[in-house]
Amino acid sequence: MSHSLVVFKSPPSISNVRYSTFSSPSSLRRRLNLRQNHGHHLSFPFRFTTSHRYPIRCCSSSSSSMPLQQVSIPTSQLQDSLLYSRAFWVTKSIIAWNVDVGVDGSCFLYASQIAALSVTDSGIQGYDVKFKLEEDDGGLSEKVVAKFPHIRGYKAFKVPSSVDAKSLLKCQLAVAAFNCGGGKCSNATGLQLPGILDDLFSYDGPLGAHFSTDAVSLHLWAPTAQAVQVCIYRDPFSSDPMEIVQLVEVNGVWSIKGPTDWEGCYYVYEVSVYHPCSLRIEKCFANDPYARGLSSDGKRTLLVNLDSDTLKPEGWDILANEKPTLLSFSDISIYELHIRDFSANDHTVRPDLRGGYLAFTLEDSASVLHLKKLSNAGITHVHLLPTFQFAGVDDVRENWKSVDNNMLEKLPPDSVEQQAHITAIQNDDGYNWGYNPVLWGVPKGSYASNPNGPCRTIEFRKMVQALNHIGLRVVLDVVYNHLHGSGPFDENSVLDKVVPGYYLRRNNDGFIENSTCVNNTASEHYMVERLIIDDLLSWAVNYKVDGFRFDLMGHIMKSTMMKAKDALLSLTNERNGVDGSSIYIYGEGWDFGEVAKNGRGINASQFNLGGTGIGSFNDRIRDAMLGGSPFGHPLQQGFVTGLMLQPNGHDHGGKAVEELMLTIAKDHIQAGMAANLRDFVLVNSEGKEVKGSEILMNGGAPVAYALCPIETINYVSAHDNETLFDIVCMKTPMKISVDERCRLNHLATSIIAMSQVYLRSIDKDDYLTPMMIQGRPR
């Protein structure tokens, strides 16, 4: 019998201690801890140009319940109706709209190539063409409802077969309904287009930059664009491009073949496209969504050939043969750390290498020696917090601001003065967790010795190679659930400039969903899913990483995760230089927001992943040990933090309630130590034999959800929320000693580590010596 996985985290460096007391529910509030004021990034499907007569919302608290059917909009509000996109063009032949036109009413589709549409009482004005839509009494097909469950029950309107849909998709579009009396316009709205884009333009050919012996080719998927050209620059900062070339479109894909001397140059796409944020045809300047390199200011894509031998460290091609041994995913123990924090305050590292990729290559630094000890103790994988190109940290280190640590040390540790100095420079320093994705496929430039050119590629590879050589496999934190920027003007917007309204998930009114924090992505759309899978394959093949931790994985569709797993599994050492069967994927299977209860399709939440072999974090054992949850009262105690035995003064409801809470906590811990297997039979606190799935949480949901041990990540402390030591200090009585707090800390980590022994002892023929892990003192 295999054992469950465990995860540990690195202690915070001095630079991030100021965040250690931030209590948050997992990833959701963590992003607000990045010290980014996201208020100005909340996205509207329009630009404020008029005084609106009714509330405009930037996000939705979506649910599975259907909104009331729209019958008619007051005349005073019709002029603002195109600010919304409440109709869905779901297939070539069907538009879904939650409106009742009545027996004698009518509905029309309008298009304007120059985005001149407006609404009056008599209908849509400024159109080039219009088409009458007929209601389909059969309603939406099962296939459409499966893809878009949040519009189940909408009316289906048939688009005439004569309509040239591909051409219309490059225009501003709207639909309008008219009542039967006098033909007065009763409703109008814009359209959401992902359905028809998937129907007509799903594409599996080349994208991004491709290098051959005689050419450099560029391919961009932009089916709604009216024109695309590329500006080629010799270097990162030259003001004038050396070439401006028009791309040619074939079925939604724009491409160009250029000379081989483009390699090493930089480029930017200029995309002319209708954007629902501004209701205009915009000229958007964007990086390549498939970028593999960038300029230091992040404004230009580097034409970098990752297959070039000049970018490979010595021995790179044989690294797959030198990977640390891993007999089973069940043997994985994970240590989380942040690239900058790993060495930012390590004075045994050269100042120019601190906080960067190359710090991992120094064999005798204090930081690396610590990792070697952890490797010798049984840690198998290092989880690196986001390493892709993210916003919030300037890639040029010389632009960072900092505070004199010697000055800080002279200030009272419990005063507001230290925090005031930090706050003054916090938006311009080098610290950020990295959960502000801009481009998923490019290593972050601020960790490289030179953010221009190919240094970030070479040094990232050296980091992976060095970690493998000390016995540690590398897990990347991937944040495919949201993007930092959106709209046609945001400098951090990429995907929403290339195909506006497609990559980001929108609610029934057309506003971008923000339940992850900002700009939720939509993996249920074909080309979003493809981009995610292509990106994973690039990291696996080009950087030889050993696993992926999916941030807010529950916001990604289960089908996407399964395709990603299969794609990685198909990689072989002979063909790709990596063994895909050794790449482990896991993530946060939380079920909330618009995707909750399969609101946008079957999502990759804890209860949906049983039998997939994909891991998810087990918050049950964490909460039972610590007490409460990130959403609950911070002083609620648990099994480890003194519930009933060492009262901290918090009112838990009396001794009887405390005894019940402790009893329940022990059952939850026992289930967690058994890998949270839903069919595993154990003896509960009442002396009854029950399955793990028959042990229930407060809301009635089962504690156990896994079908095999590798689907559970047991942990008591990760990078979210307080450090383990801090939360022990907060929840235990103030009078207990530091020594006792440390013992409680070790008790918590021992339960996680010993969960391996618990399952290993079930099958005596499959024995594993218990792994003892001790964290570095704070």
C-alpha positions, -999 to +999 in steps of 0.1 A: +000+000+000+014+034-009+014+064+013+002+099+009+023+129-002+035+155+022+044+192+017+066+214+038+075+250+032+107+270+036+107+295+065+103+332+054+133+353+049+137+386+067+123+404+037+089+388+039+084+385+076+061+415+073+036+392+056+038+363+080+008+374+100-015+378+071-044+354+076-061+345+044-083+317+029-057+300+007-049+316-026-079+338-027-067+365-003-031+357-007-030+377-039-041+408-021-010+402+000+011+409-030+009+445-022-007+452-056-037+475-056-059+455-079-087+479-079-077+495-111-074+462-128-110+451-123-122+448-159-153+462-175-165+453-210-164+490-219-147+522-214-165+549-193-175+575-219-211+583-208-230+588-176-247+554-171-283+553-158-280+520-141-254+501-120-224+488-138-207+459-121-171+448-129-175+412-115-200+386-107-208+364-078-221+338-103-242+309-093-258+280-110-292+296-108-305+312-140-313+349-141-348+360-148-357+361-185-352+395-200-384+408-215-377+444-223-353+473-213-367+507-205-362+532-233-339+553-211-315+524-208-315+511-244-287+534-254-264+517-228-273+482-237-243+475-260-221+479-230-233+444-221-228+411-239-258+391-228-262+370-259-239+341-268-230+330-303-224+294-294-222+276-328-221+288-364-259+284-366-271+293-331-272+324-309-284+319-273-301+348-256-322+349-225-350+371-241-386+364-250-396+380-283-432+367-281-452+351-309-452+382-332-419+397-321-387+395-340-349+393-335-320+406-356-282+403-358-263+434-367-226+440-377-205+470-382-170+468-396-160+502-382-177+497-348-204+523-354-234+505-338-257+525-315-292+519-301-324+539-304-361+532-298-363+521-334-335+497-331-298+494-340-282+521-360-249+523-378-248+488-391-234+475-424-255+443-425-283+428-405-299+394-405-332+381-391-329+354-365-356+327-361-362+312-327-354+274-326-382+257-306-359+229-298-338+251-276-301+247-270-285+213-278-271+191-251-236+197-265-240+235-262-254+231-226-225+209-216-201+235-229-220+264-214-240+251-185-245+287-171-268+295-200-290+264-197-325+275-204-316+303-228-336+307-260-319+295-292-320+317-323-311+303-357-286+322-378-293+321-415-271+296-434-262+324-459-244+344-432-206+346-437-199+341-400-161+343-403-162+378-418-188+390-393-166+379-363-142+407-373-170+433-367-188+449-338-218+427-333-252+431-316-286+415-315-319+434-309-354+422-301-386+439-313-420+437-299-451+429-320-466+463-317-451+488-342-417+471-342-403+490-313-370+478-300-375+461-266-340+448-260-305+449-274-271+436-264-236+427-276-224+391-281-200+367-264-181+348-291-160+319-276-185+293-287-185+301-324-147+308-323-142+273-311-167+260-336-150+276-366-114+283-356-102+255-333-066+250-345-038+225-338-011+238-361+021+258-352+019+289-330+046+313-318+081+315-334+096+286-352+132+283-364+145+263-394+177+263-414+163+288-439+137+309-421+121+322-389+083+318-390+057+335-369+022+322-363-005+341-343-041+328-337-063+359-340-095+351-359-113+383-349-085+406-360-090+428-391-052+432-397-020+420-380+015+433-386+048+426-368+074+452-359+109+437-358+136+454-336+173+447-337+176+452-299+154+457-268+153+495-268+158+509-303+130+533-310+124+525-346+118+489-360+141+476-386+112+460-403+074+462-403+058+433-420+021+425-427+010+390-417-012+369-439-043+352-425-055+317-433-086+306-414-079+328-383-042+322-381-018+350-392+017+341-402+048+353-419+081+337-429+112+359-423+150+355-427+171+335-403+188+367-391+156+376-372+168+352-345+180+372-316+159+402-325+128+414-308+092+418-321+058+432-312+025+425-328+002+453-339-033+439-339-063+458-353-093+444-337-127+452-323-125+453-285-156+450-263-139+471-235-139+502-256-166+494-282-141+505-309-117+490-334-084+493-315-048+491-326-034+469-299+004+463-294+010+429-279+036+404-271+033+369-286+011+347-264+036+319-271+066+341-262+097+323-249+118+353-242+113+391-235+130+424-233+138+437-198+109+461-199+085+433-209+073+452-240+090+431-267+092+394-274+126+379-280+131+356-310+150+329-290+155+294-303+154+272-272+169+243-292+201+262-298+232+245-283+245+279-271+216+281-246+223+247-231+245+242-200+271+215-202+254+181-198+220+195-204+209+170-230+216+140-206+200+155-175+171+131-178+195+103-171+208+121-140+175+128-123+171+118-086+156+084-083+118+084-077+102+049-074+067+062-070+047+094-068+037+082-033+073+088-022+072+125-029+078+150-001+077+187-012+095+217+001+082+251-010+104+281-015+106+314-033+135+320-057+143+355-043+138+346-007+161+315-010+192+336-012+183+373-009+198+375+026+224+349+023+258+366+027+276+335+016+262+343-019+278+369-041+257+401-040+251+400-078+237+365-075+215+368-045+178+364-052+184+348-086+186+316-105+223+312-102+223+312-064+211+276-067+243+267-085+267+276-057+276+243-040+289+257-007+265+286+001+245+284+033+213+282+013+224+253-009+239+234+021+205+237+038+188+222+007+214+194+007+205+186+043+168+185+034+175+163+004+195+139+027+166+139+052+141+127+026+127+158+008+123+148-029+109+179-046+114+216-044+083+236-053+093+270-067+067+298-063+059+315-097+089+316-120+072+328-152+069+365-162+048+383-137+039+419-130+048+438-098+086+435-099+108+455-124+131+431-142+159+456-140+174+453-105+189+488-106+154+502-106+145+486-072+142+505-041+151+491-007+153+500+030+184+500+051+181+468+073+206+483+099+182+512+103+152+489+107+170+469+134+174+500+155+136+507+155+112+491+180+100+458+166+065+464+178+061+499+164+046+511+132+079+527+121+093+497+105+062+490+085+060+527+075+095+525+059+086+492+041+053+506+029+070+536+014+089+515-011+068+484-013+056+489-049+092+495-061+112+468-044+121+434-056+097+414-036+065+398-049+052+362-047+045+362-084+009+354-087+004+382-112+008+363-145+016+383-177+032+356-199+031+320-187+059+306-210+088+330-202+111+328-171+109+358-149+136+384-158+142+398-124+158+365-113+183+366-142+217+383-141+206+400-174+169+403-182+177+410-218+188+383-243+188+346-235+203+348-200+171+340-182+168+307-203+204+296-196+203+304-159+169+288-153+183+256-169+214+258-147+191+261-116+171+230-125+203+211-133+219+221-100+188+212-079+186+178-097+223+172-089+218+176-052+190+151-052+160+174-056+134+174-084+118+207-094+081+216-093+069+248-110+040+268-096+017+275-126-010+301-124-033+294-154-065+304-136-061+342-141-041+369-158-029+402-143-039+424-172-069+428-196-083+453-221-066+471-250-045+495-230-031+477-200+007+472-204+003+438-188-025+427-211-015+402-238-042+376-246-071+401-243-054+423-269-050+395-294-084+379-292-106+402-270-132+385-250-120+350-257-094+340-232-111+355-201-142+340-185-172+363-185-204+362-166-239+363-181-237+401-185-204+400-203-182+412-174-149+395-166-152+370-137-128+379-109-134+352-083-097+341-084-088+377-077-088+392-112-093+383-148-103+346-146-092+326-176-116+301-194-099+267-199-133+255-212-125+273-244-105+252-269-076+276-275-072+285-239-069+248-230-044+244-259-023+273-247-021+258-212-011+224-224+014+238-249+029+258-221+032+228-198+050+209-225+074+237-232+084+239-195+087+201-193+107+197-225+127+229-227+135+232-190+132+196-179+111+203-148+097+174-128+062+186-117+036+213-118+016+227-089-016+243-102-027+274-084-065+274-079-068+243-099-105+241-092-110+270-116-096+248-144-117+222-161-111+186-152-109+177-189-081+202-193-062+187-164-066+152-178-054+162-213-025+179-197-016+148-177-019+126-208+003+151-229+030+151-202+028+113-199+034+109-237+069+125-233+098+101-236+135+104-230+143+090-265+120+114-284+118+145-261+148+142-237+125+139-207+106+110-190+070+122-188+059+094-166+079+109-138+062+143-140+038+148-111+009+173-112-012+185-083-029+217-072-055+235-052-088+218-057-109+244-040-145+247-054-158+283-053-168+312-075-185+308-108-171+273-113-185+259-080-206+228-083-196+224-120-211+258-129-189+261-160-184+224-166-168+196-146-140+214-129-108+201-113-121+202-077-113+178-049-144+157-053-141+155-091-105+143-092-109+108-077-094+082-099-074+107-120-040+103-103-039+141-100-031+154-065-050+180-045-042+197-012-059+181+019-072+210+039-091+186+062-060+174+081-046+209+082-077+224+098-082+195+122-047+199+135-046+237+137-082+244+144-108+263+125-099+273+089-085+304+072-121+316+070-128+311+107-120+328+140-082+330+142-082+318+179-101+286+173-080+258+185-074+223+171-057+190+180-022+204+179-029+239+192-044+230+226-081+224+220-097+215+254-063+207+270-046+242+269-074+268+266-064+301+251-095+321+264-115+318+232-151+307+237-155+274+218-190+269+232-183+250+265-165+218+275-190+195+258-186+213+225-148+213+228-148+176+235-169+170+204-147+192+183-116+173+194-133+140+187-142+151+152-107+165+147-091+131+155-114+114+130-103+139+103-067+134+111-070+097+111-086+098+076-059+122+064-031+098+077-048+072+056-042+093+025-078+107+026-089+075+008-127+076+006-130+037+006-105+031+033-121+015+064-111+028+098-125+028+134-139+062+142-143+080+176-175+061+183-158+027+179-175+020+145-159+008+114-165+034+087-152+044+053-133+076+049-161+090+029-185+083+057-167+108+080-183+141+074-174+177+077-196+204+093-215+210+060-221+173+055-195+168+027-173+138+031-138+142+046-122+117+023-123+121-015-092+103-029-092+069-047-055+065-044-028+080-022-011+101-049-043+121-051-038+136-017-013+162-006-011+161+032+001+193+047-002+215+078+017+245+065+022+259+030+031+293+017-004+307+022-015+321+055+006+322+087+038+301+091+032+271+112+052+286+141+032+318+139-002+301+139+009+279+168+019+310+187-014+327+179-037+299+189-020+286+220-021+302+255+003+331+258+018+317+290+034+286+274+071+286+267+089+290+234+103+255+239+067+241+242+056+260+211+085+244+192+075+210+204+039+216+191+054+227+158+073+194+156+042+175+166+023+190+137+050+182+111+055+147+126+019+138+120+022+148+084+055+128+080+042+098+099+012+096+077+035+077+054+043+052+081+006+048+089-002+036+054+031+017+049+023-003+080-009-016+064+011-038+041+040-053+060+056-064+027+059-028+016+078-012+044+094+022+043+116+037+070+099+068+084+112+100+072+121+126+098+122+162+087+131+192+108+127+227+096+152+255+101+145+276+132+130+310+126 
